[in-house]
Each structure stands twice: as structure tokens, then as C-alpha cells.
């Protein structure tokens, strides 16, 4: 039975939910600030973290002991990050820490790897290019077909939009022969043709086994990396490095991160704190001597310095973030808020966050004020409305006012036929 | 009303060959294989021009159907006819809802069926998932327009308009293919619940809330 009161209740709930989305969004827009973490890089010369701090429109270069350096000194004590500047100035030394260096050696050991939770919390169109890995050409050539992998691997010719039976069967057979169990859970790789070389695709089969699938001289190359036998693989992100040291980074259910070595498929664990790939960000800046593994979590950024050869942690530093104005304000005014979008995911759905009991104090004052107002002006108020305001604060009060019934309306109960 | 429906249907039918021809033109310029790769890698949606069209259609149909009803006081008269009021209102809304759904399903289906000749199922499926919230926004916009128009008081009408705008914004947060993948059932639920909103205004109308 549709009654006015029932619809009114639905409208008030809808309006309250909308207000819990829009008002916090507006407050956040007006008060939010950047994370403010200074750029930090490890000096292989003085074995110390050097931070670049932007202050009063000027850059300051300081180490963690507070020693300040000018730009020229900074370039020379952080040579792995500034080697191109040092080259231009003619200041690039022949050896560092007793190791001979050249721009070529430096370049081959350098890579940047970024992981954002949006890389994992997303879904891609199930259509990928299978490059010829051994084309003999300097540049990779885009294929004239694309494949999808679900219950079967299927190649589709782009020109005719028809299934390529022969090629599909060839890959299907090769994968089944290697023990691949369909359906594939996910596929990871670099679909861009603008990469230095191709190592194909890494696919997790139905049994949790990680396979490498690529095309070599027109033939399928399928190999079980055996990573799935050692750990519960959750995700992998590939990277092409100049020295072909590894295929990419593997994330497991224990929140450990490994790199998967080239050819041997040996898993090497990164000695860092547990990494939550649904929430945390990672940036690896690698050079000849160290890997700067920067993990950014909700409230802190951790800098882990790993020895490039042994992969042992040689130094670490944690930078804590100051709470933004929004983070200081919202617990006092909103008992919770709703967000539809997130920096950590490409999916849109209502997310309830920022739960805070502190806001109940303000809610109590608002509810008391509402009660006093109603008593003073002799307005009818239901106990359930007071409880609603107590729980939802001014969002609920505002919604109640938007869809309030006037006294003469409530006296005159109408039923629709 | 018939002309408006014919016009809306005409626009939705006309956009089908436009989008198909536009896709084929891009194929000729970039090459099919390259365009497939770009669509898959960058999540490019070649039918994203459709995003706001169902919303505009829903709003137009709602406003053009219910504004004359209110202006000519025919809605008031209708409610006094010896015919169940709920059924009357349901029939009025069903007319627009079914007409819009018909246009959306027919032209959307035709578009995807024509594109199926040159695009694989993976891309068609992704675009279908991306397009569902746009069409749901159109249907919801129609119902919300009816809610705003039937409301007798101007003050409440303004409030309803603002709430409607905020509610419709929920449907159009992203044009990414799988962005609404998990929330599409939620959007369907919102659309179905919004069917009740115009009845709130009908109750107030019957109660004789002053303008």
C-alpha cells in the first residue's frame, strides 16, 4: 500500500544520503591539501637520504641531519639521479664507490616502476595484442589481430572481425599441453608497441598457476613460471628494464612483493613491510647501486633502500604526513560520509567512510536545538525524527526540512484510490 | 506529444548511422587493428557522445508531458474522474516510461548490432555495460521530471528539482567501460524507487497544498 508517509520516508533517506555525499565533497573541496611529502632520494656518496623541499618559492636540498646543500653539491652527491646534468657539466666521475661508471652502464641499471591501486582495482577490455617477440626488427610491430582469454584463447582478425581458427587452436593446444587450466583469471602485460622488447603476457590460470604466454617466430611459447607453486599469486605488473633482469613484480596474498627473474623465473622477495595492493602505492627508482622503494600508505610514506645486487635493505626512513584540514574537520561534523569515486579504484559505487563518534556531539546539540525550536513554536515532532537527527546531524535535519509535512496536511489524511 | 516522441525517436535513430559511419571513418584513417588496440588499451568509448542524450530525452519527455497537464489543469480534472487515481497516474507514467524504453532498447540494440559487424564481442560488451547507466539516467530523469511538474508548490518544486539534479549526477560519474559494473543493479533499484516519487506530489496535490 503506497502511503504518503512511506514515500516521504524514502525521500528523506534519499535526500540525507545525497547530502552525506555532496556536503562532505564541498567541504573537502574547500579544505583539502596535498600530501606534502618532500621528494627524497638516497645518496650513494654520503649514504644518506636527501630531501628536496620547496619553501618560499625556492628549493632546499637537505639531508635528514638538517645539513643543507646547494644545487651543485646536490647534483654531485646524488649522481645516480642527476647523472645527465653532471655529464653536461663535465663533472660525471669515472668511478663511484670504486665501480667504473659510464652513461650506458647507468642507463642499463636504471628503471622507474610505479604501482597505483587503480592498476589493480579496475577491469580492462578482454582484448590484447600478441606481439611477435623475435621479429628481428628494432621496433615492435603491431599485429593485425587481437586475442581474448577467458574460457578459451581466441584470436580475432581486425580487418574481417572473424575468429582466426588456426591461430586460436594453435595457442589453445599449446596452453593446454603446458597444463594451463582455463578459464584464465587475469592477464598482465604491456599492450603498447612502444616498448623496448616484448615478453608477452603473464596469465593466472584457474588453478592459480602463473604462465608466460608469448609468440616466438609465429609459434606459441607457453611456460609455467612455477610461481603459483610457491605462493598464492594475487597480481602481477610487468616492466621492461634495459638489463632484462626480471619480467615484473608479483604480489601475493600475504602482501609480499617479489620480482620474477628473467628466464629462470626465480622469485626474489623485496624486504619491505606488507604491501596492500588495494590501498598502497609503490614507486621504485632503481640505479646502479640501490633501489629506492617508496611505499605510500594512508598516513605515511616509507623509503626502503635496497642493495641493487643482494636485494638487502641497507637503509630506511619513514615520513609521516600531517593531517589535512579536511581530515581534522570532518570527524567533528560528519559521523560518516559517502563517496562515489576513489583515487584507489576506477569503479563507481557508494563508499561509506570517515566513521566518527566525535560528530555525535554536534549531532546531539543539533537535535536538542531542533527539539527546543519545535517546543517553542509548538510544532509537532516525532521522537523518531529526533533520533534521526541525533544519528545523522545537520544532513538529516536538512533532509527532514526539505520534505516536512505541514500540520494541516497531516491532519487531513488522504488515501489514493 | 506524438510529434515530440517521433522527434526523439528520430534523433535516436539518426545517431545510429552517425556513430557507425564515424567509427568506419576512424577505421579508414587509423586502421582497424590500430583502433581496436587503442580502444582496448586506453578504454576509448566511441559511443560516448550518447552519454547525455537519454538524460535530455527523459527530461524533455517528462516536461513536455506534464507541464501542459498542470497548466491546463487537466491533471486536476483527471484526478476527479471516476477512475482509480493510482492507476491513472501509473498509466500516465507508464506511457512515457515504456515509450522511452522502447526508443532506448530499439536504437541501442540496433547500434550495437551494426557495430558488431566490425567490432569483437569484448568491445561491444564493454560498451553495453558502459551505456546502461546513461539509459537508466534517461528513464530516471523522466520520472523525476514528472515528480517536479506534478508538485503543486513552487518552493517544493525547486527543492525537488535540486534533489533530482543531485540524484541524476550519480548516474553520470564516469564514462569508463566498467566503472559502473558493480553499481548498475543499484542504479536500477534507484530508478525503480523513483517511480514512487511522483505519487508524493500527487498526495500533496490531492491534499490541496497551496501553490
Boltz contact constraints between the chains, C-beta under 6 A:
constraints:
  - contact:
      token1: [A, 2]
      token2: [B, 199]
      max_distance: 6.0
  - contact:
      token1: [A, 4]
      token2: [B, 203]
      max_distance: 6.0
  - contact:
      token1: [A, 7]
      token2: [B, 196]
      max_distance: 6.0
  - contact:
      token1: [A, 7]
      token2: [B, 199]
      max_distance: 6.0
  - contact:
      token1: [A, 7]
      token2: [B, 200]
      max_distance: 6.0
  - contact:
      token1: [A, 15]
      token2: [B, 163]
      max_distance: 6.0
  - contact:
      token1: [A, 18]
      token2: [B, 166]
      max_distance: 6.0
  - contact:
      token1: [A, 123]
      token2: [B, 178]
      max_distance: 6.0
  - contact:
      token1: [A, 125]
      token2: [B, 40]
      max_distance: 6.0
  - contact:
      token1: [A, 125]
      token2: [B, 122]
      max_distance: 6.0
  - contact:
      token1: [A, 125]
      token2: [B, 126]
      max_distance: 6.0
  - contact:
      token1: [A, 126]
      token2: [B, 122]
      max_distance: 6.0
  - contact:
      token1: [A, 127]
      token2: [B, 40]
      max_distance: 6.0
  - contact:
      token1: [A, 127]
      token2: [B, 122]
      max_distance: 6.0
  - contact:
      token1: [A, 129]
      token2: [B, 37]
      max_distance: 6.0
  - contact:
      token1: [A, 144]
      token2: [B, 33]
      max_distance: 6.0
  - contact:
      token1: [A, 146]
      token2: [B, 36]
      max_distance: 6.0
  - contact:
      token1: [A, 148]
      token2: [B, 122]
      max_distance: 6.0
  - contact:
      token1: [A, 156]
      token2: [B, 120]
      max_distance: 6.0
  - contact:
      token1: [A, 158]
      token2: [B, 32]
      max_distance: 6.0
  - contact:
      token1: [A, 158]
      token2: [B, 33]
      max_distance: 6.0
  - contact:
      token1: [A, 158]
      token2: [B, 36]
      max_distance: 6.0
  - contact:
      token1: [A, 159]
      token2: [B, 32]
      max_distance: 6.0
  - contact:
      token1: [A, 161]
      token2: [B, 118]
      max_distance: 6.0
  - contact:
      token1: [A, 191]
      token2: [B, 41]
      max_distance: 6.0
  - contact:
      token1: [A, 340]
      token2: [B, 173]
      max_distance: 6.0
  - contact:
      token1: [A, 341]
      token2: [B, 173]
      max_distance: 6.0
  - contact:
      token1: [A, 346]
      token2: [B, 176]
      max_distance: 6.0
  - contact:
      token1: [A, 346]
      token2: [B, 179]
      max_distance: 6.0
  - contact:
      token1: [A, 347]
      token2: [B, 182]
      max_distance: 6.0
  - contact:
      token1: [A, 348]
      token2: [B, 173]
      max_distance: 6.0
  - contact:
      token1: [A, 348]
      token2: [B, 174]
      max_distance: 6.0
  - contact:
      token1: [A, 348]
      token2: [B, 179]
      max_distance: 6.0
  - contact:
      token1: [A, 348]
      token2: [B, 180]
      max_distance: 6.0
  - contact:
      token1: [A, 348]
      token2: [B, 183]
      max_distance: 6.0
  - contact:
      token1: [A, 349]
      token2: [B, 182]
      max_distance: 6.0
  - contact:
      token1: [A, 349]
      token2: [B, 183]
      max_distance: 6.0
  - contact:
      token1: [A, 402]
      token2: [B, 159]
      max_distance: 6.0
  - contact:
      token1: [A, 409]
      token2: [B, 207]
      max_distance: 6.0
  - contact:
      token1: [A, 412]
      token2: [B, 207]
      max_distance: 6.0
  - contact:
      token1: [A, 414]
      token2: [B, 203]
      max_distance: 6.0
  - contact:
      token1: [A, 414]
      token2: [B, 206]
      max_distance: 6.0
  - contact:
      token1: [A, 414]
      token2: [B, 207]
      max_distance: 6.0
  - contact:
      token1: [A, 416]
      token2: [B, 85]
      max_distance: 6.0
  - contact:
      token1: [A, 416]
      token2: [B, 86]
      max_distance: 6.0
  - contact:
      token1: [A, 417]
      token2: [B, 84]
      max_distance: 6.0
  - contact:
      token1: [A, 417]
      token2: [B, 85]
      max_distance: 6.0
